[in-house]
């Protein structure tokens, strides 16, 4: 935290040394507006710290290793190296387009990262923190590769649902070993896998439990994250598999033939590697930032989906290899658009490059800032509110403050500002909020900073409204008053624009060119007496709804080909199902046999209830799951159901009544707690149909 000292009325701030990182984007896809939330949040914070005079280095890199990159490169007929180089160039261009002020952007596929990864692994091994044991895995005999759990599919051994992953069933939520699947197949080649044994290496995470329990309560994590880490610790830590078998795109493990480091081992080490590359170019002392007991500060900005790696594995790896741990890990939520998950079909899965073709990036920077806080909450990008807020705050309030006063100064006074403040009390009042606003920026409560800045902007505009310089200009002998009032308006604009500079750096540059001065935090209270400004030019353009519409339509077009293929496949499946429904022979072969007989008492154990769907959405990183929020009359529940293939517009299910097993034991899944089971009919995949009830039912009714 900053250390303040006072000398008379002036306040000085002791300079801090900081290294700031963002999570590494995966080099297998385009940057979208979800990514931009994190990078904009971090960039605003970094720019604020720089304005305060602190020494800040801001680095990032592409996460460039792993099976998906290897397979995608093979599919495209190029090398993994060519794929990740193209992705890196695209990512750098997108971040530059949004004014993300990285000091360096690197790649985990680098000589620096290989050196640090090898060094850290060998140190952990020498310290006894690396274990090895032989494990059994499914092996693709055609691709000649071991299959990660998510690359094996088959029939669930518990509920017999088809096309399930090798680690858990997305229909009944059961977990199991890939080798328990019925009729397993490789998701890569379609071949039937065989079982082979392989030696794997494990990081002994449980050895660091005591250290981690202390660290998560040291203030280095947000309260919500610390509480979640506490749950994982209380449930017991497991040794972490850090190796993968060839073929694999990554770094080979020393003295272990055909063994590679798992991507999540070398990914966070990429923070160190990117900074090291910068250090070598600019003669910065790397050790000052990474040795234990360093007086430098280290901050990671990440999404809530990867807190496990950054709050358990990463600090344990650093501790075990002799490096310092992060000062803080700042996690944020996801981006939704108009209250729903970003959607390709609706055109709201907006890529950064698509946005930049149509809109000023600072519109999004401002809107995100106006909604961001220090908590782990999802941020809703409401398209109508976006247009209204940017136009109201930036165009109608802030820029308008300058535009309706600058013309008088230029035409009547040759651009010369007055020699004193017309209202020193108002000026002092707006300057007095500088440390409050600074505190909001420091603590990542950007929404509060924006709210305060806009409240002050309202005061400044009220001053101009009351003074009415357009009326003064028509009165003889009022030249001095006109100059003083308009100069006062521009002084207030200067201060307010300085407050907003971390959020809108390009607008600040244009304002600096107009005002002919640098906007700094340390000269806020120094008016531009007898100072000459440049002629006023338009500083910011009004947002138009048609620009948003163009982005949505272009996004739809980008994904249209894939959507059409999906729809054609679904139409084909539906057609085939319809044919089977009128073919008695086909019906006999597709209808499941009747299960063994049960008694009425056994059936009575089931508590079936009518539930109303309050919300339904796809689950991120799941090809099959939908997440339901269900109303049961006197309470609500969350249920995950593996019917995504049958309902590709999940929001259309909202408002429907479904039937659920209400007394099924809740199951903890990687995506959250599933509190029951929704009933459907069909054979699985796209051939699933939700059961519903006649009109007149109410939520919570028991099915008998």
ZAMAR-350515 format. One record per residue: x, y, z of N, C-alpha, C in turn. Coordinates in steps of 0.001 Angstrom, whole numbers, plus 500000, padded with zeros to 6 digits. Atoms other than C-alpha are relative to their C-alpha. Example, Ala and Ser with C-alpha at 12.3 -4.5 7.8 and 13.67 -1.06 7.14 Angstrom:
2
500890498810500000512300495500507800500900501200500000499180498810499940513670498940507140499230501090500730
This chain:
704
500849498805500000500000500000500000500884501245500000499181498793500046501206503566499414500278500556501383499621499354498744502987505402502185499987501502499757500164498570500208502023509068502502500808500783501042499364499077499060504008511895504046499631501411499574500468498647500267503062515560504308501111501013500273499059498893499836505200518665503866499208501273499756500898498863500148503077521716504520498671499512499466501270500394500593500017521460502288500184498956498913499743500956501060501672519202499727500167498598500571499862501380499584501577515438499927500912499285499019499143500802500867504329513216498570499702498523500248500279501427499923504036509514497902501292499239499797498784500797500115506849507070498507499874499065498812500070500794501223507653505363495234500038498513500307500064501457499864506767501686494978500519499344498725499574500793501156508223499002492681498991498872499821501048500990500226505604496763491073500214499253498689500102500816501203505361493929488587498562499510499923501416500337500173501839493392487228499858499099498784500241500918501116500639490524485027498503499769499819501332500541500277497444489355483364500151498507499717499985501413500355496513485699482883500368499865498522499493500172501358498077484318479712498902499469499077501006500518500939495588484009476810500522498760499283499590501227500681495640480591475177500178500289498516499628499693501387497260480674471744499241499129499006500791500881500863494465478639470188498669500648499623501252499315500307491796481302469680500169501497500055499960498541500078490974484962469176499675500637501346500344499210498822490783487601471893498579500526499838501370499487500054487179488497472727499770500956501170500270498972498999485467491019474991500033499457501421499797500594498681485599488565477897501438500136500444498580499790499683489398488635477741500263501462500354499687498587499859489335492414477474499616500545501374500360499539498656487618492799480856501221499982500907498831500144499127490716491528482640501123500954499615498867499197500442493251493375480532499716501490500144500368498602499752491360496661480729500071500303501488499941499791498549490992496268484500501441500186500461498596499906499598494713495661484921500652501264499445499362498838500622495688498421482503499596501296500688500431498798499269493588501045484294500782500127501297499278499996498717495229500059487578501461500373499790498587499717500294498718500153486031500183501468499623499872498602500424498166503529484372499822500955501189500163499172498806496912504966487661501286500006500826498777500088499203500010503708489490501134500796499356498975499214500691502247505241486849499756501496500169500311498581499782500429508564487174500406500459501387499631499657498626501177508458490891501509499994500205498544499932499920504885508207490122500680498710500401499404501273499601505424504530490935500690499321498818499293500770501023507773502208489049499204498718499756500870501130500299505503499688487333500434499338498702499778500787501203506325496916484859498778499109499790501256500681500332503364495344483096500298499022498865499629501006500998503928492050481248498905498948499853500920501102500261501969489231479701500652499108498941499476500927501005502451486363477237498870499107499525500927501031500448500613483772475199500331498683500681499868501367499494500039480362476791499998499103498769499809500550501345501389478352473876500189498488499943499759501441499996501578474678474906498715499205500224501118500876499678499278471697475231499487499187498823500569500892501006497406468975473369499095500721499007500879499343500972494709471255471842500760500755498912499219499276501004497353473384470105500649499028499030499390501019500854499133470298468801498979499446499006501028500591500857495889468839467435499456501010498995500515498988500913494652472110465934500999500301498895498972499775501014497955472689464167500006498862498983500048501165500881497773469161462758498789500082499070501229499863500789494214469805461580500161501046498910499796498916500962495286473024459838501139499723499031498886500341500866498304471339458271501198500904500157498853499136499725500824473667459911500690499510501267499300500377498777503367473360462701499391500738501187500457499255498820502426474285466268500688501351500130499266498735499913505126476952466102499380501063499099500630499045500912503445478568463089498656500469500544501307499647499436500055478472464804500137501014501116499885499113498844501247480130467995500622501340499627499446498713500441503252482799466157498912500878499414501119499245500575500155483824464196499076500496501113500871499605498891498066483840467384500619501139500798499334498950499226500637485956469201499914501349499294500081498747500751500704488570466437498588500582500063501393499537499927496901488750466444499674500541501388500291499580498631496744489005470233500657501342500310499302498731499757499350491778470359499259501152499324500729498954500723497404493752467737498694500356500713501266499743499304494123493352469642500223500790501283499743499291498743495602494460472959500479501428499741499559498646500349497341497412471332498810500852499570501184499274500439494022498370469760499170500528501148500736499558498814492493498653473222500885500763500984499090499164499197495464500681474534500484499311501272499440500722498854496706497968476875501502500243500003498633499458499995500069499372477933501034499009500528498985500965499592502165496215478265501392500555499731498590499720500260505868496800478675500615498903499143499511501103500836506390493401477079498931498927499912500914501116500219504282490615475574500800498870499375499086501083500373506013487251475259499203498737499665500622501304500243505234483543474774500594498989500966499453501054499137505563480515477021500905499064499204499095500803500832507289478812474083501231500842499691498833499121500113510506480733474710501177499386500732498791500523499349514074480077475748499992500353501485500047499602498586513496482020478990499072499084500792500951500837499279510470479950479922500516498571500145499428501347499907512224476689479150501049499943501113498947499987498974515154477700481358499406500053501402500605499890498670512974478764484302499214498741500372500779501207499720510690475733483994500912498852500401499045501068499683513625473354483970500645500235501361499354499679498722515316475150486862499059499756501179500955500160498909512182475201489018499698498523500233500262501439499861511440471537488311501171499303500688498833500682499417514991470454489136500196500390501471499909499583498597514963472503492349498951499291500842501061500724499285511627471002493410500370498533500174499606501413499935512978467547492623501117499800501020498885500105499051516204468144494573499522500162501436500542499771498658514109469327497530498993498937500430500871501121499642512041466128497457498528500223499740501406499673500240508821467672496138499447499401498709500462500673501214508618465635492908499991498488500261500153501440499817507312462059493135499689499369498646500351500695501240506847459453490426499315498683500335500638501305499882504613456438490002499409499620498641500552500525501246503273454244487233498479500050500078501457499950500057499680454893486201499525499340498710500601500605501191497370453177483711499154501039499287500732499030500803495927455251480874499494499350498721500472500439501304493924454769477713500908500575498923499030499666501042496059454863474584499334499840498639500562500041501349494992455670471009500960499233499095499079500812500805496481452880468823500226500559498592499810499420501326496015454926465629500874501248500064499211498783499844497383458280466816501267499768500820498841500366499186499904456494469060500265501036501091499865499039498921499259458782471991499074499636501149500861500146498840497944458588475523498906501062499932501155499119500119494530460163475818499667500654501331500525499339498805493717462816478415498526499642500174501381500407499711490367462149480106498993500639499055500978499282500810488587464787478016500089499634498522499875500448501378489775463134474800499558498542499843500613501320500064488006459860475598498495500179500147501451499951499899484282459394474995499426498594499940500640501309499998481880456536475514498672500060500711501278500107499310478773455313477299500228500029501503499867499878498546478359456282480942499758498645500665500186501295499326478821453197483160498880500022501036501031499909498964476183454502485589498590500115499404501351499773500542473241455765483492499870499595498542499973500453501390474258454442480041499751501128498985500107498902500951474091457915478476501148499933499004498981500101501039475939457997475181500846501259499913499146498865500363478819460237474114500423500828501208499552499299498791480147461086477590501529500041500065498555499868499833483626462280478531500555498930500931499349501042499229486162460077480235500142500261501474499843499733498577486041461787483618498680500139500747501296499902499319482378462490484356498865500022498977501183500025500848478885462051482924499250501308500159500701498727499940477109465265482047498488499822499988501428500272499885473710463559482190499636499685501447500317500377498617473739461880485598500992500557501012499003499337499147476773463782486988500925499040500723499086500961499365478632460608487964501440500278499582498582499940500329482428460656488107500554498588499973499467501345500168484543457695487074501344500090499304498755500084500754487794456567485488499669499812498527500255500210501431488040456694481668499883498523499640500029501428500302488598452953481768498696499336500430501312500529499625485120452498483292498960500231498911500948499718501072483443453861480140499645498730499233500435501094500860481398451409478072500258500407498551499655499734501405482606451196474466500754501316499839499248498744500123485229453935474890500575500168498596499374499715501289486599455636471804500842501260500139499168498806500021489246458226471077499233501133499345500659498830500582487765461670470497500840500604498884499110499472501033490727462325468201499878499202498707500020500845501195490691459351465829498743499161499861501159500890500016487539457447466776500354498564500279499559501372499763489614454335467449499655499550501418500203500558498663488978452017470376501329500009500735498714499911499307491685452801472920500354498706500729499513501117499200493801450230474691500603500549501282499440499580498715495174450321478248501507499784499985498553500104499886498861451067478694500447500681501286499440499395498790500981451888481707501079501009499630498995498972500248503211454934481944500420500618501325499504499305498806505405456558484569499676501483499888500311498571499967504198460038485570500664500649501207499367499234498934505684462758487729498958500901500670501003499280499215503731464481490497500676501024500903499564498976499053504229467698492431499284499735501318500546500389498692503750466977496148499335501200500677500720498837499479501219469719496836499637499873501484500362500107498579500075468295500237501118500418500952498862499619499162503587469039501556499965501479500375500027498549499800502743472763501385498722500463500693501285499650499418499432472675503254500129501064501090499844499039498902500664474553506332500301501387499462499657498707500600502238477302504249498789500612499301501143499485500760499147477614502047498892500490500922501032499556499061496781477844505006500328501387500557499597498683499500498769480793506310499932501049498897499918499036501096499214482429502913498629500492499558501313499583500490495548482438501893499293500940500978500593499090499015494688484307505122500905501194500301499037498921499751497570486775504811499579501315499356500427498810500714495577489283502759500404499990498546499549500098501385497025488066499472498900499567499043501121500424500834493629486913498209498741500748500415501305499461499648490144488370498032499294499028500947500655500828498985487891487093500802499285498811499390500729501100500627485737485028498440500954498889499553499030500988500469488808483317496978500642499284501180499404500619498809490378482728500377499058498957500595500975500958499469487173481036501542499924498745499140500028501158500900487124478800498453501263499163500153498751500735499774490780477880498975499931499205501303500151500683498715489935477014502562499202498705499830500798501209500261487291474559501322500860498920499369499161500989500674489774472867499002501045499423500954499030500494499022492338472629501767499334499047500986500706500845499036489779471194504170499589498658499391500359501252500668488800468575501581501209499119499719498780500790500175492420467449501360500656500246498655499251499767501232495091468303498804500519498681499432499497501188500683496224465745496237501289500347499260498824499788500829499529465296494463499551500340498578500403499436501292499418467091491109500856499406498888499310500611501136500297465279487881500528501108499097499399498915500781502741467606486096500644499513498712499355500537501195503817465319483236498970499506498999500806500545501084502376464280479889500911499194499085499220500864500885503488461596477480500020500534498577499912499653501414504672462139473911498921499241499222499679498675500543503394463283471491499279501112500759500546498876499241502811466623473191500785501232499606499302498762500330503610470225472331500306500745501288499570499358498771505633471612475194501483499764500208498595500205499667508972471334476979500219498587500523499666501334499515510580467954477507500547500074501425499493500084498629511287466947481096501423499452499959498609500476500028515035466573481698500117498561500516499697501378499582516291462981481952498748499134500087501223500815500041512831461591481171499546499941498545500249500109501428512543460381477601498509499978499687501389499941500474509270461203475811499020500485501077500863499405498973507940463039478876500071501526499867500085498552500158506752466648478732499330500627501219500655499269498914505797469261481302498566500317499603501393499623500194502028469683481614499916501513499849500080498582500343500992473073480212499806500892501227500262499142498850499795474333483598501205500097500948498778499797499222503250473838485077500763501200499449499164498922500544505031476176482659499234501280499703500766498788500324502148478616482045500267501143500984499727498871499098502509480705485253501473500384500048498576499663500063506281480474484962500235500984498856499931499031501092505637482459481792500014501437500474499910498648499445505183485535484002501473500372500230498587499761499725508789485202485084500786500133498701499259500011501261510005484449481570499789501290499218500278498762500725508262487450480017500743501179500638499308498914499309509692489757482677501508499898499805498565500191500205513158488244482281500422500511498622499693499512501344513073488980478548500056501526499988500004498538499890512179492597479355501235500485500753498825499620499200514929492769481991501267499990499160498795500120500821517546491612479508500068501116498963500017498935501012516443494234476963500244501373500607499955498662499411516238497163479396500903500100501221499047499991498887518897496251481966499308500217501350500746499975498733516361495756484792500483498831500849499541501070499111517357493699487821498837499040500289501054501006499838515195490554487680499848499594501462500041500524498626516121489409491189499301500949500972500652499052499091514811492600492801498504499729500132501442500234500018511300491443491904499614498567500371500384501400499842511465487663492377500662499275501167499387500694498865513758486833495307499076500084501215500775499956498755512228486006498677500362501261500778499851498776499206511748489025500952500269501238499144499858498839500871511803491347497922499081501113500478500865498881499626510473494828498647499139500463498820500870499721501140508889494899495190498660499291500201501338500576499901505203494093494778499683499234498719500333500858501130503893491325492507498498499739499993501453500131500082500272491311491315499602499218498754500568500746501120498365488855489126498517500350499871501418499828500316495046489809487510499543498766499227500437501257500618493113486632486610498478499896500024501413500329499950489648485246485933499716499003501107500356500862498873487764483362488616500111498516499683499941501407500374488015480118486624501379499376500221498657500574499838491762479733487258500614500341501361499469499659498676492062480703490921500677498799500660499409501193499376492869477096491887501491499926499689498596500081500403496122477151489909500823501138500616499237498843499535497134480646491018500049500130501519500064499839498547496197480290494675500487498778500772499468501203499342497448476768495427501288499537499316498823500544500685499813475305492792501118501019499854498979499001500305501614478507491843500756500454501246499217499606498822502505479780495352500789498844500593499259501156499480503501476245496371501245499745499161498840500173500880505779475922493331501072501044500303499043498929499706507379479280494099500687499772501339499436500252498670507849478427497767501001498857499963499130501176500030509362475049496984501270500179499205498820499796500846511818476443494450500796501236500392499189498913499464513025479417496482499665501388499502500400498681500476511144482294494826498927500607500898501012499312499212508837484894496364498608499645499491501400500228500380505046484516496315499358501340499615500659498752500402502609487060494826499579500840501201500545499087498994501688490127496855498491499844500068501448500173500051498125489651495703499602499408498662500617500548501202496021487740493193498597500584499917501292499331500152493064489768491917499157499255498972500873500757500902490256487675490436498750500812499667501221499326500449487270488942488470499035498959499451501012500891500539484061487444487112500001499983498485500138500108501448482851486769483585499243501201499436500803498999500702481295489084481012498748499328499449501236500401500658477643488591480084499558501157499105500506498967500903475869490489477314498480500013500084501452499862499794472364491768477977499463498913500927500440500929498969472160489464480989500171498543499665499834501393500397473089486297479112501447499727499628498656500398500379476226484342478372500282500448498565499615499620501350478122485569475306499644498874499031500563501005500911476539483801472332500423500261498565499643499872501413477788483150468806498754500154499142501215499941500812474281482620467450499305501348500118500630498692499818473030485898468931500920501151499589499063498968500427476122487749467745500637500763501132499438499293498841477258488675471250501329499416500470498661500518499705480423486533471318500970500846499166499339498980500819482261489635470137501520499922500150498544500015499984485905489381469183500536501428500049499401498671499860488212492285469962500195500662498637499741499433501325489121492737466290498716500479499339501282499578500564485431492950465305499560501322500620500361498756499308484744495606467930500810501174499445499112498903500384487742497675466822499709500524498598500353499534501338486450497883463247498906501064500045501209499176499971483386499793464392499974501059501104500159499122498844483930501513467743501332500418500602498858499517499225486381503575469753500202499060501193499759500919498874488017501162472245499772500649501358500143499335498706487768503814474958498554500029500484501394500148499566483985503459474963499878498773500903500059501218499198484408499917476235500816500154501272499190499774498804487196500910478626499192500773501045500786499201499054484914503527480171498844499191500575501175500745499526481891501239480364500401498912500987499513501012499056483849498409481981500399500646501331499559499322498777485406500851484455498806500430500838501172499518499281481978502223485343499282498885500749500695501122499364480884498719486394500923499102500822499047500878499308484071497114487760500150500383501465499710499781498586484604496680491498501052499003500450498936500858499479486971494763493755499512498599500333500557501315499684484670491746494050499986499105498759499977500973501094484353488607491935498578499840499482501355499981500515481121489481490205500034500035498474500114499910501444480095488921486606499578501410499612500306498654500480479867492150484611499101499884498773500926500070501121476903492621482303500239501163499041499803499022501062477640494427479042498643500212499324501337499719500514474178495853478394500126500984498836499717499235501209474214497154474838499281501347499970500728498725499980471508499809475258500580500952501039499416499185498930472969501038478548501380500505499595498672499631500493476409501098476904499925501294499189500149498813500846475282503627474290499573501207500836500526498886499203473337505756476771501046500548500956499058499539498978476055505863479425501184500742499393498854499339500623478953506721477116499597501373499483500442498706500532476978509465475375499668500993501100500391499109498913475583510872478608501207500505500768498884499619499130478794510846480640501126500708499250498807499479500671481566511473478132499665501129499029500325498981501005479890513420475332499234501172500617500895498934499517477123515334477088500524500730501227499520499376498764478919516019480366501457500459499903498585499659499882482708515863480229500495500836498826499498499278501172483572516898476662499224501294499787500827498800500167480688519349476572500464501142500895499481498981499087482249521166479535501082500828499319498940499285500713485216522028477334499479500684498751500426499474501303483390522565474053499221501301500126500817498790499911481047525273475352500711501161500704499225498891499413483804527350476961501237500346499167498737499789500715486847526893474712499869501024498876500163499084501131485395528817471767500136501460500400499903498610499534485093532032473775501454500384500268498593499709499687488712531770474974500796500181498715499248499923501259489994531193471430499656501266499217500428498879500846487930533861469660500206501357500664499960498694499320487904536590472308501369500321500606498771499739499223491253536118474027501234499321499401498863500638500682493535534413471469500503498763500736499646501240499321493502531224473552500618500189501365499340499734498723494836532908476694499026499831501162500816500202498807493437531725480031500225501125500995499948498922499003492787534070482968501164499807500962498865500015499071495373534910485610499605499591501420500447500445498678493247533786488568498724499179499858501196500837500008490411531402489491498759500837500274501249499269499785486899532749489210499277499490501232500665500588498830485650530331491915500979499044500677498973500806499333488486529112494133499396498976500952500660500945499084486024527428496510499596498737499244500399501158500814484609525163493768501225499224499539498764500660500427488101524439492475500573499156501134499466500718498836489249523441495977499136498782500328500920501105499715486154521273496412500266498813499067499751501075500964486930519291493248501397499412500197498646500498499711490647519041494061500005499142501267500030500707498711489776517824497572499619498528499849500414501389500204488355514590496117501091499147499350498953500729500728491658513598494508500452498740500738499533501181499269492730511242497295498892498964500174501113500961499972489280509688497551499960499217498699499988500663501310489364508954493831501223499104499876498778500817500039492948507714494148499820498715500802500249501186499180491871505342496908499113498999499267500875500894500772489120503960494686500790499284498913499164500634501021491605503332491873500921498958500635499062500904499329494109501766494251499330498685500379500711501185499519491515499334495603499127499352498942500698500581501161490134498515492124498480500202500075501426499654499964486772500083492949499751501074498937500064499037501092486666501717489558498603500594499857501366499475500111482889502043489599499784501187500940500124498884499060483128504285492660500785501221499513499212498887500543485869506363491032499225500707498899500765499410501095483730506890487933498794500761500535501172499332499423480680507736490015500393501348500609499541498759499376482655510362491951500422501022498942499561499092501065484224511835488798498795500615499291501185499489500686480815512139487138499189500944500902500683499088499067479320513748490273500695501362499992499255498745500071482086516352490141499781500686498650500273499437501329481478516801486403498649500698499988501317499348499886477840517567487190500122501356500693499803498726499304478988520259489626500637501039499083499321499086500917481275521765487010499030500527498946500977499570501001478483521844484427498938500910500604500960499126499313476109523359486967500584501407500134499332498701499903478647526145487486499882500757498675500077499349501311478727526855483743498563500398499684501414499673500244474927526704483517499596501272500743500390498841499188474576529235486327500706501274499538499251498818500448477296531565485005499597500422498582500496499734501362475976531271481416500932500905499202499065499143500742479028532580479511499447500474498661500605499572501261476958532750476286499162501275500169500721498756499704474921535490477975500988501120500327498973499000499654477947537257479446500639500546498730499316499598501233479470537326475952499242501077499242500819499013500707476611539493474725499958501347500713500071498778499196477085542122477431501298500798499882498828499142500118479418545043477005500702500154501351499218499774498794482213545517479509500173498781500877499914501230499206482112541885480662501117499076499502498943500821500583485224540675478845500808499256501069499197500613498942487202540027482025499230498874500684500830501029499360484322538106483585499836498784499087500141501096500961483816536057480420501260499145499968498737500737500008487499535097480345500163499187501282499848500683498710487456534189484042499082498775500101500960501104499911484311532015483814500400498856499074499623501050500956485439530151480688501323499330500396498741500577499513488946529699482102499735499050501156500372500863498874487389528279485247499418498672499493500561501224500561485384525787483166501076499090499446498918500804500567488535524652481389500942499468501077499204500517498874490453524351484678499325498765500600500724501143499453487729522042485968500062498815499037499862501058501008487829520091482704501369499345500104498637500548499874491605519682483126500100499032501168499921500855498813491244518258486629499194498718499790500867501163500206488358515949485705500599499052498965499366500829501024490160514698482595501239499306500564498858500646499337493233514015484742499534498804500817500558501106499222491111511881487044499652498802499105500480501051500895489848509924484034501099499454499086498916500379500914493212509565482278500342498510500046499691501440500017493885505958483456498975499184499212501078500729500669490562504910481940499981500294498505500112499578501394490634506885478688501268500734499567498715499346500292494280507541477770500031500740498666499997499304501285493592508485474134499230501316500074500739498757499785490943511033475088500857500978500795499112499142499209493438512353477648501086500624499118498988499447500913496067512756474892499425501146499174500625498939500789493650514772472785499734501231500869500217498891499074492784516862475829501315500722500297498686499392499745496499517437476516500432500861498813499652499226501191497011518586472921499192501292499942500865498826499979494068520967473264500426500985501094499648499139498866495107522289476694501469500417499986498572499692500090498791522347475751500702499798501343499358500334498728499790520700479028499867498505500242500079501416499639500431517251480477499067499835501197500918500290498895497692515844482680500696499064500974499283500796498996499400514628485842499247500063501324500639500014498689498245513682489305500675500987500951499270499155499052500944515752490994499884501495499694500187498569500259499911519035489366498520500373499896501439499753500053496149518819489803499629501379500548500386498748499324496043521827492111500786501209499510499237498879500570498249524023489880499277500516498759500776499486501134495980526129487637500900500498498867499267499541501187497041527122484120499825501510499835500134498546500061497260530860484829500796500565498820499349499329501133498081533048481804500579499000498997499545501104500850498387529865479749499211500025498693500659499992501304497594529595476033499610498588499580500495501296500462495458526729474765499896500009498478500177500130501445495058525402471211498523500140499644501410499947500412491869525883469189499310498656500279500736501211499635489215523393470261499589499225498751500463500919501023488588520395468016499199498902500689500826501068499429486105517579468525500880498969500707499193500926499201487477515344471278499458498575500007500603501328499871485037512443471188498721499944499170501178500164500853482350511076468869498877499283500742501179500613499388478840510144469927499820498568499497500288501386500366477993506455469968498648499921499307501254500208500708475313505321467537499598498534500108500508501377499882473111502247467903500352499176498768499697500736501222473831501341464280501409499396500037498658500570499856477485500775465223499942498684500766500177501240499230476436498187467787499365498934499115500669500952500887474118496568465260500975499409498990499014500483500977476984496321462776500931498965500621499141500966499303479164494549465335499272498676500181500782501216499780476389492072466146499859499222498698500193500679501280475741491311462478501301499391499489498723500553500448479430490860461674500389498781500830499694501146499141479841488553464675499171498782499597500836501105500476476913486449463497500575499402498720499455500470501272478475486251460041501271499184500190498749500719499747481833485128461444499735498551500365500276501356499519480258482110463118498886499308499213501129500558500743477539481502460502500322498637499409499643501271500635479412478715458729499946498854500995500031501052498981479918476725461908498582499727500471501379500175499552476339477354463005499178499226498980500743500696501045474994476195459642500330498517499988499608501406499958477001472986459875499330499289501168500626500598498822475682472361463374498515499768499770501437500115500242472102473043462325499700498897498998500221501059500983472435470762459290500128498628500641499828501282499310473732467971461507498797499700500877501169500196499146470855468525463932498776499653499171501122500315500875468335468544461045500085498566499504499804501367500465469839465326459768499631499007501086500336500890498884469568463742463203498499499944500226501446499961499780465982464896463587499250499253498906500640500705501109465086463581460136500121498497500173499796501432499793466630460221460891499149499489501144500830500417498866464809460098464209498541499885499594501389500051500454461525460870462479499737498753499176500162501209500793462077458070460009499903498768500889500018501141499090462791455670462843498682499892500738501237500017499225459609456704464630498863499329499242501061500644500784457469455342461729500426498640499479499494501306500415459591452269461138499973499085501207500167500840498810458476449568463550501243499205500307498782500765499767461668447596463029501037500870500693499038499078499388463783450645463816499629500281501433500438499721498638461655451349466879500410498889500939499675501133499139462257447881468231501479499969500350498565500059499743466022448337467929500499501195500802499508498814499310466210451825469494499365500198501365500648499828498706463785451565472424500726499180501056499318500679498902465500450737475703499107498900500577500804501045499356464390447457477307499483500474501354500577499648498704462152447722480375500940499564501118499115500299498871464183447885483577499374498945500903500542501004499064463821445209486296498869500572500838501204499596499256460554445322488211500344500520501396499842499478498644460306447407491396498642499987500680501259499966499246457700447631494135499510501437500110500557498667499822455382450554494841500723500759501101499250499350498912457343451215498018501318500573499495498748499496500561460549451572496025499749501257499169500325498822500798458881453975493623499674501201500889500415498922499106457495455986496551501189500752500588498818499317499473461047456822497591500382501208499135499703498872500879461289459146494581499046501154500296500817498801499826460063462686495225500121500821498720500000499285501268459204464049491780499213501291500162500629498692499833458352467741491618499954500763498670500059499041501097457218470300489084500891501189500369499104498863499761459843473034488765499909500972498825500023498982501048459746476304486855501427500459499705498662499585500407462863477229484873500101501526500085499779498557499850463976480671486070501109500480499075498871499643500846467240480689484156500626498741499461499320501138500609468982478340481753501111500537499124498858499511500761472430478824480288500999498883499793498941500963500262475279476867478769501110500164501033498898499986499039478164475951481064501305500190499243498717499741500649481522477403480054500885498770500075499053501111500096484058474775478940499330498638500105500700501281500024481402472069478767499223499902498693500681500176501272480110470680475500498576499493500182501283500666499823477046469049477059499113500585501083500785499579498840475944470769480254499264501314499808500737498764499795473241473357480756499806500191501498500243499704498587472872475095484112498602500589500148501360499541499750469301475505485372499898500625501386500466499500498712467994477731488135498502499716500041501364500505499960464709476126489197499243500506501218500895499568498930461815477449491266499153498809500424500811501086499460460258474796493524498922500518500946501081499441499201457677477075495076500469500746501220499548499358498771459292477757498425501511500214500036498556499776500083462948477760497345500451499749498564499430500234501326465215477634494299501176499043500100498863500924500054467819475100493227500770500173498691499152500042501187470678474781490782500152498548499570499862501355500534470752471714488543500767500076498687499285500128501264473195470749485785499429498800499247500590501067500807471770468674482948500722499902498666499217500205501214473593467159479977499164499940498742500910499987501145471079468163477304500322501131499027499635498843500813472986470960475581499842499731498502500087500318501424473066469132472231498574500067499484501402500000500411469266468975472184499377501385500077500568498664499817468686472604473191501106501036499823498890499070500261471130474969471482499634501455500246500417498663499573469104478014472576499423499870501410500492500323498656468891477345476335499105501058500608500828498947499418467366480718477136498519499813499643501388500231500395464221479551475308499264499077500979500626500881499011463619477047478128499503500779501219500387499212498830463183479851480656498493500253499997501446499853499879459602480005481910499249498683499868500650501305500135458870476347481130499932499273501342500082500876498834457805473809483730500592498644499628499366501294500224459905470641483980499747499103501212500133500957498908459848467522486125501395499643500494498676500319499459462743466862488474499897499033501164499857500826498805463870464310491049500536500917501088499653498974499014463896466570494101500774499457501184499325500545498821465255464163496708501249499205499644498729500604500370468330463016494789501120500737500731498893499373499264471487463641496804500751500977499099499256498998500769473299466775495656501379499462499653498684500457500447476474466154493674500874501201499679499054498927500254479500468438493657500739499719498701499325500128501283480763468935490117501044501097499873498965498985500183483675470941488802499397501364499696500651498743500355481163473576487651499168500562501149500844499562498899479255473790490944499178498852500539500821501018499347476694471906493052498727499773499197501233500354500693473915470046491206499042499394501006500920500346498921470860469738493450498746499303499466501127500755500514468687467193491710500228499570498572499898500458501383467981465727488269498716500351499255501133499689500861465714466981485490499733498799499103500352501185500774463834464214483673499850500338498524500144499869501445464074463808479915499888498615499393500139501265500711463355461095477371500874500031498765499179500072501196465510459866474515501235499166500230498826500876499950468704458043473730501289500751500295498805499218499697471121460898474387500369500937498864499563499042501011472912463647472486498875500946499617501059499116500477470534465663470308498625499367500139501274500724499893467856462988470803499558499917501462500484499922498628466701464147474247498853501021500049501173499151499947463352465716475160499567500171501451500417499733498630462428467401478436498547499601500215501376500286499632459323466153480188499370501268500564500690498819499492456744468836480923498604499607500458501328500273499447453299469112482536498961500868499316501090499213500573449892470375481422499937501376500656500190498668499436449011474021481932499154499916501261500715500008498730447705474836485377500857499568501162499111500427498917450587473306487328500688501221500598499223498951499347452550475434489799501296499411500509498689500448499540456143475260490937499891499344501378499984500706498725456681472742493734498987498872500099500995501083499951453731470457492934500694498644499940499440501347499988454473466808493670499381499175498876500448500884501075454250464320490799499755498623500588500369501289499401452435461124491779499496499047498933
